[in-house]
């Protein structure tokens, strides 16, 4: 009853995940605290592609983010998954190849389509039954909390580093060390084939950041 009442009043043409709280919301809206968990676990199972938005919904398995076409203007904002050849009951390979990179193209082609082209529907991607369970919901909530803790720890580190009474170039050097982006041979060699990772001074070990310091 609560679900039907909220849908009728607040998101008649949308869904709970996209709805925003209005002014002076009732206590029922505290359920919005679950949105982050639900967004991490829910994914659209493609049927006919009519209900799913290409760039705003999760619909590719094993991808936490929504797919972004490249170039961005190749599809209209909010376009549905119009990537299905209804006559042949398969993917429109030419259009998909035009819109996405090779890795994403392969991920899309791995999605099996139903010959019935039934409606798209949301499923829970974190359990084999495709239905929400308290255990998997708790696991996602724990992962999100860990991400927040890591972010806060890094934020504290950067605040401390940039607050040190040192020349800017020293603080910048320390920041590069923490981010592991110093141009040592090990890092450069992973991107440029011609650069050997061995330290040019000792000629014995790979020149990592710790080795260089």
C-alpha positions in Angstrom: 0.0 0.0 0.0 2.8 2.4 0.9 4.6 1.6 -2.4 1.5 2.2 -4.4 0.7 5.5 -2.6 4.2 6.9 -3.1 4.3 5.9 -6.7 0.9 7.5 -7.4 1.9 10.8 -5.7 5.7 11.2 -6.2 7.0 9.3 -9.1 4.1 8.3 -11.3 6.1 8.3 -14.5 9.4 7.2 -13.0 10.8 4.9 -10.3 11.9 5.0 -6.7 15.6 5.0 -7.5 15.3 8.2 -9.5 12.8 10.0 -7.3 13.9 12.8 -5.0 12.5 13.8 -1.6 10.2 16.7 -1.6 9.9 19.6 0.9 9.2 18.4 4.5 8.9 14.7 3.6 7.2 12.2 5.9 9.1 9.6 7.9 8.4 7.0 5.1 11.0 8.8 3.0 13.7 7.5 5.3 13.7 4.5 3.1 15.7 6.6 0.7 18.7 5.6 2.8 18.6 2.3 1.0 19.0 3.8 -2.4 22.8 3.4 -2.6 22.6 -0.3 -1.7 19.8 -0.9 -4.2 21.6 0.9 -7.0 24.7 -1.2 -6.4 22.8 -4.5 -6.5 20.0 -3.9 -9.0 20.5 -4.3 -12.8 18.1 -4.4 -15.7 17.6 -7.7 -17.5 17.1 -6.8 -21.1 14.0 -8.1 -22.9 12.9 -5.7 -25.6 15.0 -2.8 -24.5 12.0 -0.4 -24.2 12.2 0.3 -20.4 16.0 0.6 -20.0 17.9 3.8 -20.6 21.3 3.2 -22.2 23.3 5.8 -20.3 21.3 6.2 -17.1 20.6 2.6 -16.1 22.8 -0.4 -15.2 22.1 -3.2 -17.7 25.5 -4.7 -18.6 26.6 -7.5 -16.2 29.8 -7.1 -14.2 29.8 -3.3 -14.7 29.2 -1.1 -11.6 28.7 2.0 -13.7 26.2 2.9 -16.4 27.7 2.6 -19.9 28.5 5.8 -21.7 28.4 5.9 -25.5 31.4 7.3 -27.3 31.2 9.8 -28.9 28.6 11.1 -26.4 26.4 12.7 -29.0 26.0 9.5 -31.1 22.8 8.7 -29.1 20.2 11.0 -27.6 20.3 11.7 -23.8 17.9 9.2 -22.2 17.8 7.0 -25.2 16.4 3.5 -24.5 18.3 0.3 -25.4 17.4 0.7 -29.1 20.2 -1.7 -29.9 18.1 -4.8 -30.6 17.2 -6.0 -34.1 13.6 -7.1 -33.5 13.3 -8.9 -36.8 16.3 -11.2 -36.1 15.9 -11.2 -32.3 19.6 -10.2 -31.9 21.8 -7.2 -31.2 22.4 -4.5 -33.8 26.1 -5.1 -34.1 26.8 -2.2 -36.5 25.2 0.4 -34.1 26.8 -1.1 -31.0 30.2 -1.1 -32.7 29.7 2.6 -33.5 28.7 3.5 -29.9 31.0 1.6 -27.6 34.6 0.5 -27.2 35.7 -3.1 -28.0 35.6 -4.3 -24.4 32.1 -3.0 -23.8 30.9 -4.3 -27.2 32.0 -7.8 -26.2 30.2 -7.4 -22.8 27.0 -6.4 -24.6 27.2 -9.3 -27.1 27.6 -11.7 -24.1 24.0 -10.8 -23.0 21.6 -13.4 -24.2 18.4 -12.1 -25.6 15.0 -13.8 -25.3 13.3 -14.7 -28.6 10.0 -13.6 -27.0 11.4 -10.0 -26.5 9.5 -9.7 -23.2 9.5 -6.5 -21.1 12.8 -5.5 -19.4 12.8 -6.0 -15.7 15.0 -5.3 -12.7 16.8 -8.2 -11.0 19.1 -8.5 -8.1 22.6 -9.1 -9.5 24.2 -10.2 -6.2 22.4 -13.5 -5.7 21.9 -16.5 -7.9 18.1 -16.4 -7.5 18.1 -12.8 -8.9 16.0 -11.8 -5.9 17.1 -9.5 -3.0 18.4 -11.2 0.2 19.1 -9.5 3.5 22.6 -11.1 3.5 23.7 -9.7 0.1 22.1 -6.3 1.0 24.2 -6.2 4.2 27.3 -7.2 2.3 26.9 -4.2 -0.1 26.2 -1.9 2.8 29.4 -3.0 4.4 31.3 -2.5 1.1 29.9 1.1 0.8 30.9 1.8 4.4 34.4 0.6 3.7 34.6 2.9 0.6 33.6 5.9 2.7 36.1 5.0 5.4 38.9 4.8 2.8 37.8 8.1 1.3 37.9 9.8 4.7 41.3 8.3 5.5 42.7 9.6 2.2 41.1 13.0 2.7 42.8 13.2 6.1 46.1 12.3 4.6 45.9 14.9 1.9 44.9 17.6 4.4 47.9 16.7 6.6 50.3 16.6 3.6 49.2 19.9 2.1 49.3 21.5 5.6 53.0 20.7 6.2 55.3 23.7 6.5 57.5 22.6 3.5 58.2 24.0 0.1 55.5 23.3 -2.4 57.7 21.2 -4.6 58.4 18.9 -1.6 54.7 18.5 -0.8 54.0 17.9 -4.5 56.7 15.2 -4.5 55.2 13.5 -1.5 51.8 13.6 -3.2 53.2 11.9 -6.3 54.7 9.2 -4.1 51.4 8.6 -2.3 49.6 8.4 -5.7 52.3 6.2 -7.1 52.8 8.3 -10.2 56.5 9.2 -10.0 58.1 8.6 -13.4 60.4 5.7 -12.2 61.4 3.1 -14.7 58.9 0.6 -13.3 56.0 2.9 -13.9 57.2 4.3 -17.3 58.0 0.8 -18.5 54.4 -0.4 -18.0 53.4 2.2 -20.5 56.4 2.5 -22.8 57.7 -0.8 -24.1 61.2 0.6 -24.9 61.8 1.6 -21.2 63.3 -1.2 -19.1 62.2 -1.4 -15.4 65.7 -2.1 -14.1 67.2 0.6 -12.0 69.8 2.5 -14.1 72.0 3.1 -11.1 72.3 -0.3 -9.3 71.4 -2.4 -12.4 70.1 -5.1 -10.1 66.5 -4.4 -9.1 63.4 -2.8 -10.6 63.3 0.9 -10.1 60.1 1.2 -8.1 59.2 4.3 -6.1 60.3 2.7 -2.8 63.6 1.6 -4.5 64.3 5.1 -5.8 63.6 6.7 -2.5 
